[in-house]
Amino acid sequence: MNKSLLLFSAMLMLCFSSCKKEAVEEAQPIAQSFQLSFANENSGLGLALTNTEVTLTNKTTGNIIKAKADANGMVNFSSILPGNYAVVASLLVSAADYSTATGAYSATDVSFNGSIETNINSATGSLAITLTAGRLGDWVIKQIYYGGSNVSTGAIFRDQFIELYNNSNTVLYADSLYLAQVHGKNTRVSSIDISKPAFLPNGQFNWANAIGMAESSPNTNYVYAKTMYMIKGTGKQYPVQPGASIIIAQTAQNHKTPYIGADGVGVSVKDPSLTVDLSKADFEAYYGDLPGVNPLPSDADNPNVPNLQVLRSDGRDMILNSNGYEAIVIFKTSANISQWKSYPDPEKTVLTNTTDLFTQIPVAVLIDGVDITHSVVTSRAAKRLPDAIDAGFTFTAGGSYSSQSVIRKTSKTAGTRRILKDTNNSSQDFDYLTMADATKSAFK
């Protein structure tokens, strides 16, 4: 071997050794701290931050680690790998402790949540997380079947449904209850150029830069609807007993058996065990009578199931994103929603006659909301709901077209009535079913 080749080989080995050393050094665990505090409106209540739990989820590996705050609200992790993390802080204060500390009566436990999404490295320094009081409503979203069933042997997406639950101890009425899908950026965070004004540091839309935006806190005080539905009624037409639920179907048919579609052609599945019977749903989203909309052939109207009033559509049916790029909210309001403002998403720089506008819904009217995410960690988009509504997220293990659904956990029972967990953190509140269940009898 000549001298030149020997020299080249030595340099190559030195470079490899150096690169390997740098990679090892970069992968060395580091310490990271977080300083917790209550939002201004709750900072003077006299509540303790002790035992607030902080959960770190590595957005590359999916690894999860947890730690709890000390009396000063400081949380220390002594050894974590550098990387991108979703960080969620959660504190549940019992009703008794809340009343003792604040002097204000509360009939239910009160949750406080905060979250950030950030890159952590040796130069990060202590990070601040602000805890916001969660909104606890009588209605909760119990089950979301967003993934659908197998594309060749199942019903694909046409068997999707949402289950809403009366989590109170009194009769509630579904009349004038609104349901909406929240618009957001569906691209995985690693592919977002957050230097662009259209985006927040976490990779989600920065609505402050939407054309015509007039609100001072558009990202925290509002969500933006891509679809909106309402249950029409006389006011007390649709009572729901404590511990009971209602099913809202995309198409209220028995998807296990053949039925005739809107175009007169039969619709069927090869494997009925993969899908569900929605023929007895309480409500359905029928698009066949909407002006200017060409509904999907599978969108057949069930005359025995009341139709939702479609106030805003995003296509040819009420289709949930099967990959989990989705967020669902429910609300009631006496406001005239036709007067609510609408905006283009922040990536739009010019308005035309065909530009989509998204209805701005005040967070103050929301009763409940659930952020859904992709089952694969590296494919996840940023959250689109503020922490006061949902500080976490949920997903099914099987992902799209797996026949699985997400379902809220049971917190406790009062007699025969189940009280479902509602800490406004879907990462803690939800589990999943290996087979979606539209019978209303499924619980976790």
Buried (B, 14 or more C-beta within 10 A) or exposed (E): EEEEEEEEEEEEEEEEEEEEEEEEEEEEEBEBBBBBBBBEEBEEBEBEBEEBBBBBBBBEEEBEBEBBBBEEBEBBBEEBBBBBBBBBBBBBBEEEBBBEEBEEEBEEBBBBBBBBBBEBEEEBEEBEBBBBBBBBBBBBBBBBBBBBBBEEBBBBBBBBBBBBBBBBEEEBBBBBBBBBBBBBBBBBBEEBEBEEEBBBBBBBBBBBBBBEBEBEEBBBBBBBBBBBBBBBBEEEEBEBEBBEBBBBBBBBBBBBEEBEBBEEEEBEBEBBEBBBBBBBBBBBBBBBEEEEBEBBBBBBBBEEBBBBBBBBBBEBBBBBBBBBBBBBBBBBBEEEBEEBEBBBBBBBEEEEEEEEBBBBBBBEBBBBBBBBBBBEBEBBBBBBBBBBBBBBBBBBEEBBBBBBBBBBBEBEEEEEBBBBBBBBBBBBBBBBBEBBBBEBEBBB
